[in-house]
Amino acid sequence: MKHFISRRDFLKVAGAVGAAGALAACGGSSSSSTAASTSASSSAASGAAGGNVSISLWTYPIGSWGGTESKLDDIIAAFNAVHPEITVTYETLDYQNGDNLVTSAITAKETPDLIMEGPERLVSNWGANNLMVDLSDLWAGTEEDIAAVSASVVSACQLDGAYYEYPLCMTTHCMAINYEVFEQAGALQYLDQDTRTWTTDDFVAAMETIRDSGLTAVPGILYCGGQGGDQGTRALVNNLYSGTYTNPEHTEYTVNSPENVQALELLKSMVDNQSLNANAGFQASDELQQFANGTAAVTFCWNASNKAQYASQVTFTPYAMAFPSDDGVPELCGGIWGFGIFDSGDAARIEAAKTFIKFVCDDENQAAESVRLTGFFPVRESLGDVYEGTDQAENMGEFASLMPYLGDYYNVAPNWTEQRQNWFNMLQQIMVNNTPAQEAADAFVEASNP
């Protein structure tokens, strides 16, 4: 059963007196949702006695696992071919309203059984608030396989010895350039195309060259109108002078370090000399559209999923690049996606949810396809190159070459949701309102640290 949670349905959920009934009604009327909810409850109750059970899955838009091109019907059909005794219904969330919907579901005690997202939500938020099931039994025998790809993934999925996420895929976030504009402007000389890296000095020179060429309306856009795509602006700032976003223990934010302040001051100088544009009304989606239109020569929010999304719009070659760094050795922000189970207290549903996770993540016939549908890369070394021999191989190879630059996964730091708001507010203060970088960064740290 497929539902897409729209803004209209979100308003129903948020405004309804009976939040539980409203959440069940996403996409339908109150009367039909009540019937559906009752039917699901009856099915689950009979499942505990008769061997059949119904579970629900909510997923954020992670490639074809969600969004408008969801392949969840196909995934569930493959699962039911092996496990016909488990019925899976699902809802697809978006990043605009998804968190609010989950919060409403938690308040109403009507959470889904399964949810697909990353550690910043599954572990640092819901896991830390004792809402999730410990999945340590699923991890038994797989930790070494996952650690072989990235020890950061293993660390990010657990809290105080409990695993609240079982991961499926990961990627590095990067930036991209309009290759033809850089070529025509003579700015390719500032790139190391063999490694897809560049230094901070070369980045500055390239952006000034693009500015002076007049080939685009703006060389690049520093978006600071919201938290969408903040992984791009964070990576840009941290890499310019090898700063860090948190301390190694992920307990405190270090945005006001000398290295980060120096980077913020550099970006402000580039805004002032028009080799960058600062836009207080833009989030990443707006900046990406300007890049796809050819208005901006670079984007700071790029990955394989975005390349696929804008493929039909671009009339140039989007060329993936690591973020510039003073020493030429970038550390890219990563994304990790997988599954968590809300603790319903129903042992049969929890066990069925674990069975679904093991099938989509570990089954020898399904796991590779599950990863391919995300548009990212496997966290399991044993899966190898899941794109080899497919029509995605060439495209994904471009992004695979950036995976070795994956840096620390700090998204599990405390107050993660609050600091995202503070981050783009800080950028606005510096880039638009002319607040001194040190002052604004100090204010960020004071507001964000526990």
Backbone torsions as a table, in degrees:
resi	resn	phi	psi	omega
1	MET	NA	125.0	-175.3
2	LYS	-112.0	133.4	171.4
3	HIS	-134.2	141.6	169.9
4	PHE	-110.7	125.3	-175.5
5	ILE	-82.7	106.6	-176.6
6	SER	-90.9	173.2	177.6
7	ARG	-62.1	-39.1	178.8
8	ARG	-58.9	-46.1	-179.1
9	ASP	-68.7	-34.0	177.1
10	PHE	-61.2	-43.4	179.8
11	LEU	-63.5	-34.9	175.1
12	LYS	-61.2	-45.1	-177.2
13	VAL	-65.1	-49.2	-174.1
14	ALA	-67.3	-32.0	-173.2
15	GLY	-97.7	-9.1	-175.5
16	ALA	-73.5	144.8	176.0
17	VAL	-69.1	-41.4	176.4
18	GLY	-95.2	89.7	-175.1
19	ALA	-61.7	-34.2	-178.7
20	ALA	-63.9	-46.2	179.2
21	GLY	-65.7	-37.4	-179.0
22	ALA	-66.2	-40.0	179.3
23	LEU	-64.1	-37.9	178.6
24	ALA	-68.2	-19.8	-174.2
25	ALA	-89.6	3.3	-177.0
26	CYS	-52.0	116.4	179.8
27	GLY	90.2	-0.7	-178.2
28	GLY	-142.9	179.7	-179.5
29	SER	-82.9	167.6	-178.5
30	SER	-63.2	-42.6	-176.3
31	SER	-66.7	-43.4	-179.0
32	SER	-68.5	-34.1	-179.5
33	SER	-68.5	-37.0	177.9
34	THR	-61.6	-41.8	178.7
35	ALA	-64.6	-42.3	-179.1
36	ALA	-64.7	-41.1	179.8
37	SER	-63.8	-42.4	178.9
38	THR	-63.8	-41.4	179.8
39	SER	-63.1	-42.6	-180.0
40	ALA	-64.1	-40.3	179.3
41	SER	-64.6	-41.7	179.2
42	SER	-63.9	-41.0	180.0
43	SER	-62.6	-43.4	-179.9
44	ALA	-64.7	-39.9	-179.2
45	ALA	-65.6	-43.9	179.2
46	SER	-69.6	-30.0	-179.6
47	GLY	-61.5	-38.0	-178.7
48	ALA	-62.9	-31.0	-178.2
49	ALA	-91.8	-33.4	-170.5
50	GLY	-106.4	2.8	177.2
51	GLY	94.2	-9.1	177.4
52	ASN	-106.2	148.4	-178.0
53	VAL	-149.9	147.1	176.4
54	SER	-110.1	134.1	176.1
55	ILE	-130.1	157.2	-180.0
56	SER	-117.2	146.2	-179.9
57	LEU	-126.7	129.4	169.1
58	TRP	-112.8	138.0	179.2
59	THR	-137.8	136.2	171.6
60	TYR	-71.5	167.0	-175.2
61	PRO	-74.2	82.9	-177.9
62	ILE	-107.5	93.6	-176.0
63	GLY	56.7	-135.6	-179.3
64	SER	-85.8	9.3	171.4
65	TRP	-79.3	-13.5	179.4
66	GLY	-153.5	-162.0	178.3
67	GLY	70.1	-164.4	-174.7
68	THR	-78.6	-15.5	-179.2
69	GLU	-108.8	33.6	-175.3
70	SER	-59.6	135.0	175.9
71	LYS	-109.2	21.5	-175.6
72	LEU	-62.6	-32.4	177.1
73	ASP	-59.7	-41.6	179.5
74	ASP	-67.2	-40.9	-179.8
75	ILE	-63.6	-45.2	-179.2
76	ILE	-66.6	-36.6	177.0
77	ALA	-62.3	-41.5	178.0
78	ALA	-64.6	-39.8	178.0
79	PHE	-64.0	-44.5	-178.0
80	ASN	-70.1	-20.0	174.6
81	ALA	-66.2	-26.2	178.8
82	VAL	-100.6	-34.5	-177.0
83	HIS	-127.6	73.5	-179.8
84	PRO	-67.9	-13.8	-177.5
85	GLU	-79.0	-9.2	-177.3
86	ILE	-114.3	118.6	176.3
87	THR	-93.2	130.4	-178.9
88	VAL	-119.5	120.1	170.8
89	THR	-106.8	159.5	-176.0
90	TYR	-148.5	158.6	173.4
91	GLU	-129.4	140.6	174.9
92	THR	-105.1	126.7	-179.7
93	LEU	-96.8	163.8	167.7
94	ASP	-118.9	170.4	-176.1
95	TYR	-83.3	-7.9	178.0
96	GLN	-76.9	-44.4	-174.3
97	ASN	-120.6	-5.2	-173.6
98	GLY	-57.3	-45.8	-177.4
99	ASP	-63.2	-38.6	178.9
100	ASN	-66.0	-37.6	178.6
101	LEU	-66.0	-41.7	178.3
102	VAL	-65.2	-41.8	178.2
103	THR	-59.8	-42.8	177.7
104	SER	-63.0	-39.8	179.4
105	ALA	-65.9	-38.4	177.5
106	ILE	-63.5	-45.5	180.0
107	THR	-60.8	-39.0	-177.7
108	ALA	-85.2	-1.5	-176.4
109	LYS	57.2	41.3	179.2
110	GLU	-128.4	41.9	-179.9
111	THR	-71.0	154.3	173.4
112	PRO	-69.4	165.2	175.7
113	ASP	-71.8	-47.2	-176.4
114	LEU	-114.9	146.8	171.7
115	ILE	-143.1	141.1	-177.4
116	MET	-112.5	119.3	176.4
117	GLU	-169.3	-150.6	-174.9
118	GLY	-115.5	173.7	-176.3
119	PRO	-60.6	-29.8	-178.3
120	GLU	-62.1	-26.2	175.6
121	ARG	-98.9	-52.2	-173.4
122	LEU	-65.9	-39.4	-174.2
123	VAL	-98.5	-60.8	-171.6
124	SER	-70.6	-23.5	-178.9
125	ASN	-103.7	-75.4	-173.7
126	TRP	-71.5	-36.8	177.0
127	GLY	-65.8	-43.9	-179.8
128	ALA	-63.6	-22.6	179.4
129	ASN	-98.6	18.7	173.0
130	ASN	60.5	36.1	180.0
131	LEU	-102.5	-9.9	-170.7
132	MET	-112.7	158.0	177.0
133	VAL	-83.6	137.6	174.6
134	ASP	-71.3	122.6	-176.2
135	LEU	-102.7	25.6	-177.7
136	SER	-56.9	-33.1	179.9
137	ASP	-65.9	-31.8	176.9
138	LEU	-70.0	-32.6	-177.6
139	TRP	-75.0	-19.8	-177.1
140	ALA	-57.1	120.7	179.0
141	GLY	90.0	-6.5	-178.2
142	THR	-114.4	-13.1	-173.7
143	GLU	-59.1	-42.4	-179.0
144	GLU	-65.8	-38.5	179.2
145	ASP	-63.3	-39.9	179.9
146	ILE	-75.8	-40.5	180.0
147	ALA	-63.0	-26.9	179.0
148	ALA	-64.4	-27.2	176.5
149	VAL	-87.3	-47.9	-179.8
150	SER	-161.2	117.5	175.2
151	ALA	-65.8	-24.0	179.0
152	SER	-64.1	-33.2	179.4
153	VAL	-65.7	-45.7	179.7
154	VAL	-59.7	-45.1	-178.8
155	SER	-65.0	-41.3	-174.5
156	ALA	-69.2	-25.1	-173.8
157	CYS	-87.8	0.8	-177.7
158	GLN	-128.8	157.5	178.0
159	LEU	-145.9	123.5	178.4
160	ASP	52.0	40.0	175.4
161	GLY	86.3	-4.2	178.8
162	ALA	-108.7	137.4	176.5
163	TYR	-93.9	118.1	179.9
164	TYR	-105.6	-2.7	175.9
165	GLU	-134.8	139.0	168.6
166	TYR	-110.4	112.7	-169.2
167	PRO	-82.8	150.1	176.4
168	LEU	-112.2	-45.8	-170.9
169	CYS	-147.2	169.1	179.6
170	MET	-154.2	167.3	173.7
171	THR	-159.5	170.5	167.6
172	THR	-105.6	141.0	172.1
173	HIS	-88.7	143.6	-177.5
174	CYS	-140.9	-168.4	172.8
175	MET	-119.3	176.8	179.0
176	ALA	-147.5	155.7	177.4
177	ILE	-120.1	157.3	169.5
178	ASN	-81.7	103.0	-169.8
179	TYR	-60.4	-43.4	-177.2
180	GLU	-65.7	-39.0	177.3
181	VAL	-64.2	-44.7	177.8
182	PHE	-61.5	-39.1	179.9
183	GLU	-66.1	-47.6	-178.7
184	GLN	-66.5	-32.4	-178.4
185	ALA	-82.1	-10.7	-176.5
186	GLY	79.9	24.3	-176.4
187	ALA	-97.1	-3.8	178.8
188	LEU	-65.8	-21.0	179.7
189	GLN	-61.5	-18.5	-176.9
190	TYR	-92.0	1.7	-179.0
191	LEU	-109.2	144.7	165.9
192	ASP	-96.6	97.5	-174.1
193	GLN	-72.8	-19.5	177.2
194	ASP	-68.7	-37.2	-177.8
195	THR	-109.0	-6.5	-176.6
196	ARG	58.9	37.8	178.5
197	THR	-122.7	165.3	172.3
198	TRP	-157.4	159.4	179.5
199	THR	-88.3	167.7	177.4
200	THR	-61.0	-44.3	179.7
201	ASP	-62.2	-39.9	179.5
202	ASP	-68.3	-36.2	176.4
203	PHE	-61.3	-46.9	179.4
204	VAL	-60.2	-45.9	-179.6
205	ALA	-64.0	-40.8	-179.6
206	ALA	-63.9	-44.2	-178.0
207	MET	-67.5	-35.1	176.2
208	GLU	-68.8	-35.1	176.9
209	THR	-65.4	-42.2	177.6
210	ILE	-64.5	-43.1	177.6
211	ARG	-56.3	-46.7	-175.5
212	ASP	-74.2	-18.6	-178.3
213	SER	-74.7	-27.4	-177.5
214	GLY	70.3	15.1	-177.0
215	LEU	-79.4	-19.3	176.9
216	THR	-133.8	161.5	-179.8
217	ALA	-65.4	-40.9	176.7
218	VAL	-140.2	144.6	176.9
219	PRO	-63.3	-45.7	180.0
220	GLY	-161.8	160.5	-175.7
221	ILE	-120.8	120.6	174.2
222	LEU	-89.1	96.5	-174.8
223	TYR	-80.3	132.4	-179.8
224	CYS	-146.0	39.7	-179.3
225	GLY	-103.8	4.1	-179.6
226	GLY	173.1	176.0	-173.1
227	GLN	-84.4	-9.1	179.8
228	GLY	-59.2	123.2	178.6
229	GLY	76.6	19.7	-177.0
230	ASP	-64.6	-17.3	177.2
231	GLN	-62.0	-26.9	179.0
232	GLY	-72.2	-48.4	-179.3
233	THR	-70.7	-32.0	175.9
234	ARG	-63.6	-46.5	-178.8
235	ALA	-65.6	-36.6	178.4
236	LEU	-60.9	-50.9	-178.5
237	VAL	-63.1	-47.8	-175.4
238	ASN	-65.4	-33.6	-175.4
239	ASN	-79.3	-30.0	-171.5
240	LEU	-54.4	-39.9	178.2
241	TYR	-132.1	32.0	174.9
242	SER	58.4	42.2	174.8
243	GLY	-83.6	174.6	175.9
244	THR	-126.1	156.5	-179.3
245	TYR	-88.8	-31.8	177.2
246	THR	-136.4	172.8	170.8
247	ASN	-73.3	167.7	-176.3
248	PRO	-60.0	-27.0	-178.7
249	GLU	-84.1	-4.6	-179.3
250	HIS	60.8	34.9	179.5
251	THR	-108.4	-15.6	-179.2
252	GLU	-142.5	146.5	176.1
253	TYR	-86.5	141.6	-174.7
254	THR	-122.1	32.3	-175.9
255	VAL	-64.4	-24.3	-178.0
256	ASN	-92.0	18.9	177.1
257	SER	-67.9	158.6	178.6
258	PRO	-55.6	-37.9	-178.9
259	GLU	-65.3	-43.2	-178.9
260	ASN	-71.6	-39.0	177.6
261	VAL	-63.0	-41.3	176.6
262	GLN	-59.6	-40.2	178.9
263	ALA	-66.3	-43.0	178.9
264	LEU	-63.2	-38.4	178.3
265	GLU	-67.2	-37.7	177.0
266	LEU	-63.3	-46.4	-179.6
267	LEU	-62.8	-38.4	177.1
268	LYS	-62.9	-40.5	178.7
269	SER	-65.1	-33.7	178.1
270	MET	-71.5	-34.5	173.8
271	VAL	-64.5	-42.5	-178.1
272	ASP	-65.7	-34.4	179.8
273	ASN	-94.6	9.1	173.2
274	GLN	67.5	20.5	170.1
275	SER	-86.5	-5.5	166.2
276	LEU	-140.0	156.6	174.3
277	ASN	-117.5	133.6	175.3
278	ALA	-101.4	130.1	-176.8
279	ASN	-128.0	113.1	-178.1
280	ALA	-78.4	-7.0	179.6
281	GLY	-103.5	-4.9	-174.7
282	PHE	-100.3	138.7	160.8
283	GLN	-105.9	-177.2	-175.1
284	ALA	-58.9	-38.4	-178.6
285	SER	-61.2	-35.3	177.3
286	ASP	-69.8	-43.3	178.8
287	GLU	-63.8	-41.4	178.6
288	LEU	-61.5	-39.0	179.0
289	GLN	-65.9	-38.4	176.3
290	GLN	-64.3	-38.5	175.9
291	PHE	-64.7	-45.9	-180.0
292	ALA	-63.0	-32.5	178.7
293	ASN	-75.4	-14.2	-175.3
294	GLY	87.1	6.8	179.8
295	THR	-72.7	-38.1	178.2
296	ALA	-112.3	143.7	-175.7
297	ALA	-84.7	-14.5	178.8
298	VAL	-137.6	160.0	166.8
299	THR	-128.4	143.0	177.7
300	PHE	-99.0	12.5	-177.7
301	CYS	-137.8	85.6	-172.7
302	TRP	-134.6	146.2	171.6
303	ASN	-165.8	-179.8	-176.2
304	ALA	-62.7	-36.4	-179.7
305	SER	-64.8	-43.6	178.7
306	ASN	-66.5	-37.1	177.9
307	LYS	-60.3	-42.7	179.1
308	ALA	-66.7	-38.2	-177.5
309	GLN	-64.2	-38.8	-174.9
310	TYR	-100.5	7.4	-175.1
311	ALA	-57.9	-37.2	-176.6
312	SER	-77.6	-10.1	-176.4
313	GLN	-100.2	-33.4	-173.0
314	VAL	-76.2	144.2	176.3
315	THR	-115.9	19.8	-179.0
316	PHE	-137.8	-176.9	178.7
317	THR	-99.4	108.0	173.1
318	PRO	-75.7	119.8	-173.4
319	TYR	-111.7	113.7	-176.5
320	ALA	-67.5	136.5	179.7
321	MET	-136.4	148.6	168.8
322	ALA	-72.4	161.4	176.7
323	PHE	-72.2	146.3	-179.1
324	PRO	-67.6	145.0	179.3
325	SER	-140.2	153.8	-175.4
326	ASP	-64.0	-31.8	-179.4
327	ASP	-101.8	3.3	179.0
328	GLY	76.9	6.3	179.1
329	VAL	-115.7	96.3	-174.9
330	PRO	-76.5	156.8	169.7
331	GLU	-126.3	108.0	-172.4
332	LEU	-91.4	148.0	172.8
333	CYS	-71.6	145.5	179.8
334	GLY	-116.1	165.1	172.0
335	GLY	-124.0	137.3	176.5
336	ILE	-125.6	131.1	180.0
337	TRP	-130.1	139.7	179.3
338	GLY	-169.2	-154.2	-169.7
339	PHE	-123.4	144.6	170.0
340	GLY	-129.3	161.2	179.8
341	ILE	-122.5	120.7	173.2
342	PHE	-69.9	139.1	-176.5
343	ASP	-80.7	98.7	179.5
344	SER	-84.5	-14.5	-174.3
345	GLY	81.6	-2.2	-179.7
346	ASP	-98.4	105.9	-174.4
347	ALA	-61.3	-36.3	-178.2
348	ALA	-67.5	-41.8	179.4
349	ARG	-69.2	-39.0	177.8
350	ILE	-62.4	-43.5	-179.8
351	GLU	-66.4	-39.0	177.8
352	ALA	-64.8	-38.6	177.9
353	ALA	-64.1	-40.2	177.0
354	LYS	-64.2	-37.7	178.4
355	THR	-62.3	-40.2	177.7
356	PHE	-64.1	-45.5	-179.4
357	ILE	-59.8	-47.6	-178.9
358	LYS	-61.7	-35.9	-179.5
359	PHE	-67.2	-51.6	-173.6
360	VAL	-73.5	-26.3	-176.6
361	CYS	-96.6	-29.9	-169.3
362	ASP	-121.3	-18.1	-177.1
363	ASP	-60.9	132.2	-173.9
364	GLU	-63.4	-23.2	179.4
365	ASN	-95.7	-19.0	-173.2
366	GLN	-109.5	-32.2	-168.8
367	ALA	-57.2	-45.8	-179.0
368	ALA	-62.5	-40.9	178.6
369	GLU	-67.3	-36.1	177.6
370	SER	-59.9	-41.7	178.6
371	VAL	-68.0	-46.0	-178.9
372	ARG	-57.1	-35.5	-178.9
373	LEU	-70.0	-17.3	175.3
374	THR	-81.7	-25.0	-173.9
375	GLY	80.2	13.7	-179.5
376	PHE	-120.4	-154.1	-173.2
377	PHE	-122.2	151.6	-177.0
378	PRO	-70.7	149.1	174.0
379	VAL	-88.7	-9.7	-177.9
380	ARG	-98.0	122.3	178.0
381	GLU	-59.6	-34.8	-175.6
382	SER	-66.0	-19.2	178.6
383	LEU	-77.4	-20.2	177.5
384	GLY	63.9	-148.6	-179.9
385	ASP	-87.2	100.9	-175.5
386	VAL	-75.2	-10.2	-178.5
387	TYR	-99.7	-7.3	-179.1
388	GLU	-59.5	129.0	178.9
389	GLY	82.6	3.8	178.1
390	THR	-106.5	169.1	178.7
391	ASP	-73.6	-3.5	177.1
392	GLN	-94.9	-4.3	-170.3
393	ALA	-58.3	-47.8	-176.5
394	GLU	-65.5	-45.7	-179.4
395	ASN	-63.1	-44.3	-176.8
396	MET	-72.5	-25.5	177.7
397	GLY	-61.0	-34.2	178.1
398	GLU	-59.0	-41.8	-177.2
399	PHE	-84.8	-28.6	175.9
400	ALA	-61.0	-32.2	-179.1
401	SER	-67.4	-17.1	179.3
402	LEU	-94.3	-10.9	-177.6
403	MET	-59.3	-35.4	178.8
404	PRO	-62.1	-15.0	-179.6
405	TYR	-90.0	6.3	-179.6
406	LEU	-58.2	126.3	-179.3
407	GLY	-98.4	-159.5	-177.9
408	ASP	-65.7	137.2	175.4
409	TYR	-93.5	95.0	-174.5
410	TYR	-98.8	6.2	-175.7
411	ASN	-66.3	-1.8	179.3
412	VAL	-96.6	9.5	178.4
413	ALA	-67.0	155.7	-177.9
414	PRO	-67.7	161.2	178.7
415	ASN	55.7	35.6	-174.4
416	TRP	-59.7	-45.0	-178.7
417	THR	-63.4	-44.5	-178.2
418	GLU	-65.5	-40.6	-176.8
419	GLN	-67.5	-27.5	178.3
420	ARG	-64.0	-40.1	174.9
421	GLN	-64.0	-43.7	-178.5
422	ASN	-65.1	-32.6	-177.5
423	TRP	-64.0	-51.8	-176.6
424	PHE	-73.6	-26.3	173.4
425	ASN	-64.7	-39.6	178.5
426	MET	-63.4	-44.5	178.2
427	LEU	-60.2	-41.5	176.8
428	GLN	-59.9	-45.7	-178.1
429	GLN	-59.1	-42.1	-177.4
430	ILE	-76.9	-52.7	-169.1
431	MET	-79.3	-28.9	-175.8
432	VAL	-109.6	-42.4	-174.9
433	ASN	-95.5	0.1	174.3
434	ASN	64.9	27.1	173.1
435	THR	-71.2	135.9	177.9
436	PRO	-55.2	140.2	-173.3
437	ALA	-59.6	-43.0	-179.0
438	GLN	-63.1	-42.6	-179.8
439	GLU	-62.4	-45.6	-178.4
440	ALA	-68.6	-38.7	179.9
441	ALA	-68.8	-37.8	175.9
442	ASP	-62.2	-41.0	179.0
443	ALA	-64.9	-37.7	176.7
444	PHE	-60.3	-48.1	-177.4
445	VAL	-64.2	-43.0	180.0
446	GLU	-61.9	-39.3	-178.2
447	ALA	-78.1	-26.0	-172.3
448	SER	-97.5	-31.9	-176.8
449	ASN	-70.9	148.9	-179.6
450	PRO	-58.4	NA	NA
